[in-house]
Amino acid sequence: MFKQKPRRSIWMYGFQHEEPTEEQRREYAARLSARWGITIEPPPIPRAEELQLRPPRIRPPDAIAEFCFTDNYERALHSYGAERSRAVWEGFPNPPDVVAHPRNEQELEAVLEWCINRGYAVIPYGGGTSVVEGVTPPEGWDGVVTIDLDQFDQVLEVDPVSRAARIQAGALGPELEAQLRPHGLTLRHFPQSFTCSTLGGWIATRSGGHYATKDTHIDDFVESVRMLTPKGWWESRRLPGSGAGPSPDRLVLGSEGILGIITEAWMRVQARPRYRATAGVTFPSWERGYEATRQIVQAKLWPANLRLLDPELAQEAAGLDGTRALLIIGFESAELPQEWPMRMALDIARSCGGEVDEESVLISDSGEPTGRQGAVGAWRNAFINVSEGLTAGLGLLMDTVESAITWDRWPEFDHQVREAIGRALREVCRGGSLNCRFTHVYTDGPAPYYTYKGFVARGGLREAYQVLKQAASDAIMKAGGTITHHHAVGRLHRPWYDQERPEPFAIALRAAKRALDPQGLLNPGVLIDP
């Protein structure tokens, strides 16, 4: 018996019920046309029942056919990750041949064994929110099978004494939080893709939640992991910590499906917060803002949110005047009132030239949410309500790059990356917009997140995107940053990841891949070559 899930869109990030109507798309195109002084017509969007996909090249045996699918919807959906809007202008040239939805570990073993015996490529699939082509089918294989873990969606066990929970890998963010809530617990991991992404995907890609300091990466919450490899089951012992050699969990974290298929994990959870505090601080310059951010994080007050928006983004998403940066500060706790740490953070911000409207400082000791009003609330709404459905196929080139760098190198890094992206925007889009925010901050450096936009002629979007991606990524590497702080490597970041990692580590990773997956079937082309 299959659990019915909300149907995801095949042409935009999100679910079918979130797709805009044709009228809404046309109205949005008209507004863009007036704003940019060009004529923009929304192209038709793909419908699963109308697609002419390449016929499946393989057929599942009867023993597993009940949970394997070859229909247009399943194959189109699993052709892309979060970059599904490409389907509007590129179609679905390389869909998987079969999409399997195993309901238990025995069925998972059966479908993996079939793929191993036949030599088919295997793509482990969680929520399909990869923005780096981490779940797109590879070229050059006679058969590709995507294994979707959406039926593995339960919180199996809760340990309230140790504050841990055993959770299946296919559970979407809202599903696992709903199951933890009756226990008064939360995982407290909220990436921007929270509603559409899964625990297994978070672990496989070393996801970063939107909490800005301290415990934010999924690494911080993993207690142990269970994973099926071609050589058998991999399961680490559940412990609060261990010094017994290299950690087996650390090899699974960030492995992006090349070593095995994660089925469940014991995760550290915590009591749901009762005490909250939120404030917004404006600064006369970007530089003053990031100096305040550095001092606050190095004071080790550990705010849940310490998100800095440059003046361009503060104007676009929070309604400021375009000359001032905005720092959003938030604290929360299940045990302790948060007014004192908020006041300490605000004192630091003021010492760096920050201005605080006392009416924007909101303190709650009763579990009520804060940060829903004013500029902070405007930013929150813009952050959560992201949808590409209105822009798909309109010629709007919009993308992001993110990294991390130490504080001492940050100002020059920011200069080099902005210059490279700006130059590329002028080259391929005749200009555009560029902004930056800090998604996470550490005592030794920030994680900047750049967003750029521009228009290109229809038909040239892919080429323009590649020029921008190359320019931004080259600049990040030249300036000493990481090619990805939380978006993973996938196939898209491979050229720069190959530069970033030490070659002896690459040799060791290839050896682990050969030992666990000697045929190189699992997510080929990701992280390393088979």
Backbone torsions as a table, in degrees:
resi	resn	phi	psi	omega
1	MET	NA	125.9	-179.3
2	PHE	-91.8	138.1	172.9
3	LYS	-77.9	128.7	179.3
4	GLN	-75.6	132.3	-179.2
5	LYS	-118.8	153.9	172.6
6	PRO	-58.1	134.8	-176.8
7	ARG	-76.8	128.1	177.9
8	ARG	-80.8	152.2	178.8
9	SER	-74.0	144.7	176.8
10	ILE	-90.7	-8.2	-174.9
11	TRP	-127.6	-0.4	174.8
12	MET	-148.6	157.6	176.4
13	TYR	-66.4	128.1	178.8
14	GLY	119.8	-161.1	-173.9
15	PHE	-106.2	160.8	-178.1
16	GLN	-60.1	-36.4	-178.7
17	HIS	-70.1	-10.2	177.6
18	GLU	-96.1	-4.8	-178.5
19	GLU	-64.7	136.1	177.3
20	PRO	-71.8	156.4	176.1
21	THR	-76.9	165.7	176.9
22	GLU	-60.8	-38.2	179.0
23	GLU	-63.6	-41.8	179.0
24	GLN	-64.5	-39.4	178.7
25	ARG	-64.5	-40.5	-179.6
26	ARG	-69.0	-39.1	177.7
27	GLU	-63.8	-40.9	179.3
28	TYR	-66.9	-41.4	178.1
29	ALA	-61.4	-38.2	178.6
30	ALA	-65.2	-40.2	178.6
31	ARG	-64.8	-42.1	177.6
32	LEU	-64.8	-40.0	179.0
33	SER	-58.6	-44.9	-179.9
34	ALA	-66.6	-38.3	-177.2
35	ARG	-70.3	-40.1	-174.1
36	TRP	-98.7	-7.5	179.0
37	GLY	71.5	30.6	178.6
38	ILE	-134.2	164.9	178.8
39	THR	-96.9	121.9	-178.0
40	ILE	-122.8	124.7	177.5
41	GLU	-118.1	124.7	178.6
42	PRO	-69.6	128.3	177.8
43	PRO	-75.1	165.3	176.4
44	PRO	-64.9	147.3	178.7
45	ILE	-96.0	150.5	-177.6
46	PRO	-73.0	141.2	174.2
47	ARG	-116.0	133.5	-174.2
48	ALA	-55.6	-41.8	-175.1
49	GLU	-70.7	-14.5	-178.5
50	GLU	-100.6	-5.5	-174.3
51	LEU	-72.5	144.9	172.5
52	GLN	-110.7	80.2	-178.0
53	LEU	-81.2	156.2	172.0
54	ARG	-57.9	132.1	-179.2
55	PRO	-59.5	146.6	175.6
56	PRO	-57.6	136.6	-178.4
57	ARG	-90.4	-11.7	-178.1
58	ILE	-135.3	164.2	-179.4
59	ARG	-135.3	130.5	-179.4
60	PRO	-70.2	146.0	176.8
61	PRO	-67.5	160.9	-176.4
62	ASP	-56.7	-32.3	-175.2
63	ALA	-63.6	-24.3	-178.7
64	ILE	-121.7	3.4	-174.1
65	ALA	-62.1	-27.2	-175.5
66	GLU	-61.2	-31.5	-177.8
67	PHE	-114.8	19.6	176.5
68	CYS	-116.6	139.3	-172.2
69	PHE	-131.2	145.1	178.3
70	THR	-130.4	17.0	-178.4
71	ASP	-76.2	165.2	-176.2
72	ASN	-58.8	-43.6	-176.5
73	TYR	-61.8	-50.3	-176.9
74	GLU	-62.8	-43.0	-176.3
75	ARG	-72.8	-37.3	177.7
76	ALA	-67.4	-45.3	-179.5
77	LEU	-56.5	-41.9	-174.4
78	HIS	-90.3	13.2	174.7
79	SER	-79.5	-22.7	-175.9
80	TYR	-136.1	166.2	167.2
81	GLY	-95.5	-132.0	-178.7
82	ALA	-72.0	-11.5	179.6
83	GLU	-84.2	35.6	-174.6
84	ARG	-66.6	-18.8	179.5
85	SER	-63.8	-17.5	174.8
86	ARG	-58.9	-26.4	-178.4
87	ALA	-62.3	-25.2	-177.4
88	VAL	-64.5	-36.9	-179.2
89	TRP	-111.7	-16.4	-179.1
90	GLU	-107.1	-15.8	-176.2
91	GLY	73.7	-151.2	-176.7
92	PHE	-130.5	71.9	-172.5
93	PRO	-71.8	-21.2	-175.2
94	ASN	-139.5	66.1	-179.6
95	PRO	-74.3	156.8	171.1
96	PRO	-64.3	156.4	-179.3
97	ASP	-80.4	-37.1	-178.1
98	VAL	-138.7	141.5	172.9
99	VAL	-118.1	118.9	-178.8
100	ALA	-101.7	139.0	175.6
101	HIS	-123.5	71.5	179.8
102	PRO	-61.5	145.8	-176.2
103	ARG	-101.2	-11.1	-179.7
104	ASN	-156.2	175.3	-176.2
105	GLU	-66.9	-30.3	178.7
106	GLN	-66.2	-42.0	177.5
107	GLU	-68.5	-35.1	175.8
108	LEU	-62.9	-44.5	177.1
109	GLU	-58.9	-40.8	-176.8
110	ALA	-65.9	-43.7	-178.1
111	VAL	-71.8	-36.5	177.1
112	LEU	-66.7	-39.8	178.2
113	GLU	-62.1	-41.1	177.2
114	TRP	-60.0	-45.3	-179.7
115	CYS	-63.9	-40.7	179.5
116	ILE	-64.6	-45.0	-178.8
117	ASN	-64.6	-31.1	-177.2
118	ARG	-97.9	-12.1	-180.0
119	GLY	76.2	35.6	179.0
120	TYR	-93.0	144.8	174.8
121	ALA	-68.8	144.6	-177.3
122	VAL	-123.0	127.2	177.7
123	ILE	-113.7	104.7	172.7
124	PRO	-66.4	137.6	-171.1
125	TYR	-137.2	127.2	177.3
126	GLY	-103.5	-98.8	178.9
127	GLY	-97.8	-5.3	179.7
128	GLY	69.1	34.2	-178.8
129	THR	-102.8	10.9	178.5
130	SER	-59.5	133.9	176.2
131	VAL	-105.5	10.0	-176.2
132	VAL	-126.1	28.1	179.7
133	GLU	58.9	39.3	-178.8
134	GLY	-79.2	-15.7	-179.8
135	VAL	-126.9	12.7	178.5
136	THR	-76.9	141.1	-179.2
137	PRO	-62.5	138.1	179.5
138	PRO	-79.9	157.5	175.7
139	GLU	-83.7	159.7	169.7
140	GLY	86.6	16.0	179.0
141	TRP	-116.4	147.9	178.7
142	ASP	-75.8	-20.0	178.0
143	GLY	-156.8	138.4	178.3
144	VAL	-128.5	127.8	179.9
145	VAL	-119.1	121.8	173.5
146	THR	-94.3	129.4	178.8
147	ILE	-108.2	107.3	-177.6
148	ASP	-92.6	124.6	-175.9
149	LEU	-92.3	22.9	-172.9
150	ASP	-64.9	-18.9	178.3
151	GLN	-82.6	-11.5	177.7
152	PHE	-92.4	79.4	-166.5
153	ASP	-129.1	24.4	-173.3
154	GLN	-110.7	146.5	162.6
155	VAL	-83.2	109.0	-170.3
156	LEU	-83.4	-28.7	-173.1
157	GLU	-159.6	143.0	177.7
158	VAL	-126.6	130.1	175.3
159	ASP	-110.5	94.6	-176.1
160	PRO	-71.7	-22.0	-179.9
161	VAL	-71.3	-49.2	179.3
162	SER	-85.2	-8.1	-174.9
163	ARG	57.1	65.7	177.5
164	ALA	-145.7	159.4	179.5
165	ALA	-144.6	141.7	175.9
166	ARG	-95.9	116.4	-170.4
167	ILE	-126.2	137.5	177.7
168	GLN	-72.9	150.7	-169.3
169	ALA	-71.3	-24.7	-176.9
170	GLY	-86.7	4.4	-179.5
171	ALA	-71.7	123.9	173.2
172	LEU	-68.7	158.8	-179.4
173	GLY	-50.5	-52.9	-179.8
174	PRO	-63.2	-32.0	-179.2
175	GLU	-66.7	-46.9	-176.8
176	LEU	-71.5	-34.3	177.9
177	GLU	-67.2	-37.8	178.7
178	ALA	-63.7	-34.2	-179.6
179	GLN	-79.7	-25.3	177.1
180	LEU	-82.0	-26.1	-173.0
181	ARG	-57.8	-43.8	179.7
182	PRO	-60.3	-20.1	177.8
183	HIS	-90.0	1.5	-177.6
184	GLY	72.8	22.4	-173.9
185	LEU	-120.0	162.8	175.8
186	THR	-148.4	148.2	173.1
187	LEU	-76.7	-29.8	178.2
188	ARG	64.7	36.8	175.1
189	HIS	-121.5	108.3	-173.1
190	PHE	-127.0	77.4	172.5
191	PRO	-67.3	164.9	179.7
192	GLN	-60.5	-26.7	178.9
193	SER	-86.3	14.2	-171.4
194	PHE	-44.8	-46.2	-174.0
195	THR	-70.8	-21.3	-172.8
196	CYS	-117.2	-1.5	-175.7
197	SER	-113.2	165.1	-171.2
198	THR	-119.2	162.7	177.1
199	LEU	-58.4	-45.7	-179.5
200	GLY	-61.2	-39.3	176.6
201	GLY	-65.4	-39.3	178.0
202	TRP	-60.4	-43.7	-178.6
203	ILE	-68.4	-44.9	-176.1
204	ALA	-65.8	-25.3	-177.2
205	THR	-111.6	6.0	-177.6
206	ARG	53.5	56.2	-176.7
207	SER	-60.0	148.3	171.9
208	GLY	-110.7	127.5	175.6
209	GLY	-79.3	175.1	-176.7
210	HIS	-85.5	0.2	171.1
211	TYR	-70.2	130.2	-161.7
212	ALA	-86.6	-22.1	-174.9
213	THR	-132.6	161.1	175.4
214	LYS	56.7	-123.4	-174.2
215	ASP	-73.4	97.5	-178.5
216	THR	-133.8	-37.3	177.1
217	HIS	-75.8	149.5	179.5
218	ILE	-60.2	-26.6	176.3
219	ASP	-51.1	-37.1	-174.8
220	ASP	-68.5	-17.1	-173.2
221	PHE	-107.6	-12.0	-174.7
222	VAL	-78.0	127.0	176.8
223	GLU	-101.1	-40.0	173.0
224	SER	-163.2	160.3	-175.6
225	VAL	-132.8	142.9	173.0
226	ARG	-116.3	130.9	-173.4
227	MET	-146.3	137.8	176.2
228	LEU	-93.1	123.0	176.0
229	THR	-112.8	164.5	174.7
230	PRO	-59.8	-17.4	178.5
231	LYS	-101.3	8.1	177.4
232	GLY	122.1	-172.3	-175.2
233	TRP	-81.7	136.4	176.8
234	TRP	-113.4	117.2	178.6
235	GLU	-143.4	122.8	-179.5
236	SER	-86.2	156.9	177.6
237	ARG	-72.6	139.3	-179.1
238	ARG	-79.9	112.7	-177.1
239	LEU	-145.7	152.4	175.4
240	PRO	-70.7	-21.7	178.4
241	GLY	-179.5	158.2	-179.7
242	SER	-156.9	143.1	174.9
243	GLY	-107.8	18.0	-175.7
244	ALA	-83.2	81.4	175.5
245	GLY	70.2	-173.7	175.9
246	PRO	-58.8	140.7	-176.4
247	SER	-74.6	126.7	175.6
248	PRO	-63.4	-31.4	178.3
249	ASP	-66.5	-34.9	-179.0
250	ARG	-65.9	-26.9	176.8
251	LEU	-76.4	-30.2	178.3
252	VAL	-75.4	-41.8	179.5
253	LEU	-60.3	121.1	-179.9
254	GLY	83.5	6.6	-177.3
255	SER	-76.3	-12.2	170.8
256	GLU	53.5	33.9	173.5
257	GLY	80.2	9.6	-177.7
258	ILE	-88.8	-13.9	-178.1
259	LEU	-109.9	-23.4	-177.8
260	GLY	176.4	-178.6	-178.0
261	ILE	-113.5	113.1	-178.0
262	ILE	-71.2	130.3	-179.5
263	THR	-111.5	-28.8	178.6
264	GLU	-165.2	166.8	178.6
265	ALA	-154.9	147.3	166.5
266	TRP	-84.3	125.2	-175.4
267	MET	-120.8	139.7	173.2
268	ARG	-71.4	126.5	178.4
269	VAL	-119.6	175.4	-177.6
270	GLN	-147.8	165.8	178.6
271	ALA	-66.0	146.2	-179.5
272	ARG	-68.1	139.9	-174.6
273	PRO	-68.1	143.5	175.8
274	ARG	-112.6	-35.9	-175.5
275	TYR	-102.7	130.1	-179.0
276	ARG	-138.7	153.8	174.0
277	ALA	-150.7	137.5	-179.2
278	THR	-139.5	145.2	175.6
279	ALA	-154.4	155.7	172.8
280	GLY	-118.0	136.3	-179.6
281	VAL	-124.5	130.9	177.1
282	THR	-104.3	150.0	-178.1
283	PHE	-130.5	147.7	-178.8
284	PRO	-70.5	-10.0	179.1
285	SER	-155.0	159.5	174.3
286	TRP	-59.8	-41.0	-176.8
287	GLU	-64.5	-43.3	177.7
288	ARG	-62.6	-38.0	-179.7
289	GLY	-63.1	-45.6	-177.3
290	TYR	-76.7	-21.9	172.9
291	GLU	-68.2	-40.9	176.6
292	ALA	-63.6	-40.9	179.1
293	THR	-60.3	-44.9	178.9
294	ARG	-60.2	-45.4	-177.0
295	GLN	-67.1	-36.4	179.7
296	ILE	-67.4	-44.9	-177.7
297	VAL	-69.2	-32.8	179.7
298	GLN	-77.4	-13.4	172.3
299	ALA	-76.5	-10.1	176.6
300	LYS	58.8	42.8	171.3
301	LEU	-81.7	-18.8	176.9
302	TRP	55.4	58.7	173.4
303	PRO	-63.8	147.4	176.4
304	ALA	-68.1	-32.2	180.0
305	ASN	-131.3	128.1	175.7
306	LEU	-145.7	73.0	-168.4
307	ARG	-109.6	118.5	-178.0
308	LEU	-102.9	127.7	177.4
309	LEU	-109.4	131.8	176.5
310	ASP	-70.4	167.2	-175.0
311	PRO	-56.3	-36.6	-179.9
312	GLU	-63.9	-46.5	-179.3
313	LEU	-71.8	-36.6	178.5
314	ALA	-61.6	-34.5	176.7
315	GLN	-72.0	-46.7	-175.0
316	GLU	-66.8	-43.7	-170.1
317	ALA	-107.3	-15.2	-177.0
318	ALA	-124.8	0.0	173.3
319	GLY	80.6	17.5	177.3
320	LEU	-79.1	-178.6	-170.1
321	ASP	-89.1	-0.9	178.5
322	GLY	92.6	-1.8	178.6
323	THR	-112.5	-10.7	-173.1
324	ARG	-121.5	141.0	173.9
325	ALA	-85.0	155.3	-179.2
326	LEU	-123.9	127.2	174.1
327	LEU	-109.0	120.9	178.4
328	ILE	-99.2	121.8	-178.1
329	ILE	-116.2	132.0	177.4
330	GLY	-141.2	140.2	175.7
331	PHE	-126.3	151.6	174.1
332	GLU	-154.6	153.9	179.0
333	SER	-161.4	149.2	173.5
334	ALA	-86.2	-18.9	-169.9
335	GLU	-114.7	-32.4	-168.4
336	LEU	-125.7	139.3	173.3
337	PRO	-57.9	147.6	-171.2
338	GLN	-110.8	9.2	-179.0
339	GLU	-67.5	-41.0	-177.8
340	TRP	-61.4	-51.9	179.2
341	PRO	-62.6	-33.0	176.9
342	MET	-63.1	-45.5	-179.5
343	ARG	-62.5	-36.8	177.8
344	MET	-65.6	-42.9	179.1
345	ALA	-64.5	-40.5	180.0
346	LEU	-67.4	-35.4	176.1
347	ASP	-61.6	-43.0	177.9
348	ILE	-62.8	-44.3	-179.3
349	ALA	-60.9	-43.2	179.6
350	ARG	-64.1	-35.5	-179.4
351	SER	-66.4	-17.3	178.1
352	CYS	-101.4	12.9	177.6
353	GLY	96.1	8.5	-179.9
354	GLY	-75.2	147.4	177.0
355	GLU	-114.7	131.8	-175.5
356	VAL	-120.5	125.1	171.0
357	ASP	-86.7	112.5	-174.6
358	GLU	-58.6	-26.4	178.3
359	GLU	-68.8	-18.9	179.1
360	SER	-86.5	-9.2	179.4
361	VAL	-83.7	110.5	-175.2
362	LEU	-114.4	128.0	-179.0
363	ILE	-120.9	131.2	177.5
364	SER	-131.3	129.5	175.9
365	ASP	-112.6	14.9	-174.1
366	SER	-125.1	11.8	-179.8
367	GLY	89.6	-5.6	179.2
368	GLU	-69.9	140.9	179.5
369	PRO	-68.6	152.6	174.3
370	THR	-124.3	174.6	177.0
371	GLY	77.0	25.9	179.7
372	ARG	-104.4	1.3	-175.7
373	GLN	-118.4	164.9	172.7
374	GLY	61.2	-152.3	-177.7
375	ALA	-62.9	-37.5	179.0
376	VAL	-63.9	-44.2	178.4
377	GLY	-65.7	-37.5	177.8
378	ALA	-62.7	-43.1	177.6
379	TRP	-63.5	-44.0	-179.8
380	ARG	-56.8	-45.7	-179.4
381	ASN	-64.3	-40.6	179.1
382	ALA	-65.7	-36.7	-178.4
383	PHE	-69.2	-43.7	-175.7
384	ILE	-77.0	-40.7	-171.7
385	ASN	-91.6	50.8	177.5
386	VAL	-83.3	128.8	176.9
387	SER	-144.2	132.3	177.9
388	GLU	-97.6	1.8	-176.1
389	GLY	-61.4	-36.2	-178.6
390	LEU	-74.0	-28.0	-174.6
391	THR	-95.6	-12.6	-173.8
392	ALA	-57.9	125.6	174.9
393	GLY	79.6	6.6	-176.4
394	LEU	-92.1	-0.5	-178.7
395	GLY	88.3	7.1	178.4
396	LEU	-84.7	113.9	175.3
397	LEU	-86.1	111.5	-177.5
398	MET	-137.6	122.4	-178.6
399	ASP	-153.1	174.0	-179.3
400	THR	-133.0	153.1	168.0
401	VAL	-134.9	143.6	-178.2
402	GLU	-138.3	154.7	-174.1
403	SER	-156.8	-169.3	172.1
404	ALA	-151.0	146.5	-175.3
405	ILE	-153.2	153.6	178.9
406	THR	-75.0	155.5	-174.7
407	TRP	-59.0	-37.8	-176.3
408	ASP	-65.3	-28.2	-179.3
409	ARG	-99.5	-4.2	-172.7
410	TRP	-60.3	-50.9	-175.8
411	PRO	-57.8	-43.6	179.9
412	GLU	-69.7	-36.6	175.5
413	PHE	-57.9	-49.5	-179.5
414	ASP	-58.9	-43.2	179.6
415	HIS	-61.3	-47.4	-176.4
416	GLN	-66.2	-42.2	-177.9
417	VAL	-68.6	-44.0	178.2
418	ARG	-61.5	-41.5	-179.1
419	GLU	-64.0	-43.3	-178.5
420	ALA	-66.1	-44.7	-180.0
421	ILE	-67.1	-42.8	179.8
422	GLY	-61.1	-42.1	178.7
423	ARG	-62.9	-42.2	179.5
424	ALA	-67.9	-36.6	177.0
425	LEU	-62.6	-41.4	178.6
426	ARG	-66.3	-34.1	-177.7
427	GLU	-71.0	-45.8	-172.0
428	VAL	-103.4	-19.0	-177.1
429	CYS	-122.4	1.0	-174.3
430	ARG	56.1	36.9	-179.7
431	GLY	111.3	177.1	-178.4
432	GLY	165.6	-160.8	-179.6
433	SER	-122.2	151.2	-179.6
434	LEU	-146.0	131.0	175.4
435	ASN	-142.0	171.4	-176.7
436	CYS	-143.9	148.5	170.5
437	ARG	-141.8	160.4	170.2
438	PHE	-92.5	121.0	174.7
439	THR	-86.2	-34.4	179.9
440	HIS	-141.7	151.7	174.2
441	VAL	-136.5	144.1	-179.4
442	TYR	-124.3	165.7	179.1
443	THR	-61.3	-26.4	-177.5
444	ASP	-106.3	2.1	176.7
445	GLY	168.0	164.4	179.6
446	PRO	-96.0	166.2	170.8
447	ALA	-114.8	93.5	-178.9
448	PRO	-78.5	148.6	-176.4
449	TYR	-133.4	109.2	-176.5
450	TYR	-98.0	137.1	175.3
451	THR	-122.6	130.2	178.4
452	TYR	-129.0	152.1	-179.1
453	LYS	-141.2	149.7	174.0
454	GLY	-173.0	162.4	178.7
455	PHE	-104.1	143.6	175.2
456	VAL	-133.8	161.2	179.0
457	ALA	-65.7	144.8	179.2
458	ARG	-58.4	135.5	-177.8
459	GLY	99.0	-17.9	-179.2
460	GLY	-109.1	11.8	-173.7
461	LEU	-65.6	-44.8	-177.6
462	ARG	-63.4	-43.3	180.0
463	GLU	-65.3	-41.5	178.4
464	ALA	-64.3	-41.2	178.1
465	TYR	-59.3	-42.7	-178.8
466	GLN	-64.3	-37.1	177.3
467	VAL	-63.3	-46.1	180.0
468	LEU	-64.6	-43.9	-178.8
469	LYS	-62.9	-42.8	179.1
470	GLN	-62.5	-46.7	-177.8
471	ALA	-62.8	-46.7	-178.3
472	ALA	-65.5	-44.6	-176.2
473	SER	-68.9	-40.3	176.6
474	ASP	-61.3	-41.4	-179.8
475	ALA	-65.3	-40.8	178.5
476	ILE	-60.3	-46.1	-178.5
477	MET	-67.5	-41.6	-179.6
478	LYS	-62.9	-35.7	-178.0
479	ALA	-83.0	-2.6	173.4
480	GLY	95.0	11.5	179.9
481	GLY	-87.5	-179.2	174.4
482	THR	-93.2	147.2	-179.9
483	ILE	-68.9	-19.5	175.2
484	THR	-156.3	132.5	174.9
485	HIS	-92.4	-35.8	-178.7
486	HIS	-152.8	6.9	179.2
487	HIS	-94.2	-1.6	179.3
488	ALA	74.2	-179.0	-175.6
489	VAL	-98.6	-54.0	-178.6
490	GLY	57.0	-152.5	175.0
491	ARG	-90.3	-25.4	-174.0
492	LEU	-69.6	-38.6	-175.6
493	HIS	-94.1	3.7	-176.1
494	ARG	-53.6	-46.4	-176.4
495	PRO	-57.9	-36.9	-177.5
496	TRP	-86.3	-31.6	174.5
497	TYR	-62.5	-38.2	178.4
498	ASP	-61.1	-30.1	177.0
499	GLN	-78.2	-33.9	-172.8
500	GLU	-75.5	-40.8	-173.1
501	ARG	-77.5	148.4	174.1
502	PRO	-67.6	140.2	-177.5
503	GLU	-61.7	-39.8	176.0
504	PRO	-59.0	-34.1	176.4
505	PHE	-66.2	-40.6	177.8
506	ALA	-59.6	-39.8	177.9
507	ILE	-62.6	-43.8	179.8
508	ALA	-65.4	-39.7	179.7
509	LEU	-67.0	-39.8	176.7
510	ARG	-62.5	-38.3	179.2
511	ALA	-65.2	-41.2	177.1
512	ALA	-63.9	-40.4	178.1
513	LYS	-61.6	-46.3	-179.8
514	ARG	-63.6	-37.5	-177.8
515	ALA	-68.7	-39.2	-176.3
516	LEU	-92.5	-30.3	-174.4
517	ASP	-137.8	68.8	-172.3
518	PRO	-59.6	-25.3	178.5
519	GLN	-86.6	-6.6	178.9
520	GLY	65.8	38.6	-173.8
521	LEU	-87.4	-28.0	-171.9
522	LEU	-81.6	115.9	177.2
523	ASN	42.6	57.0	-176.2
524	PRO	-61.7	139.8	179.3
525	GLY	94.7	-8.4	179.1
526	VAL	-95.5	133.8	179.5
527	LEU	69.4	-53.0	-179.2
528	ILE	-143.5	161.4	174.2
529	ASP	-79.3	147.1	179.9
530	PRO	-57.1	NA	NA
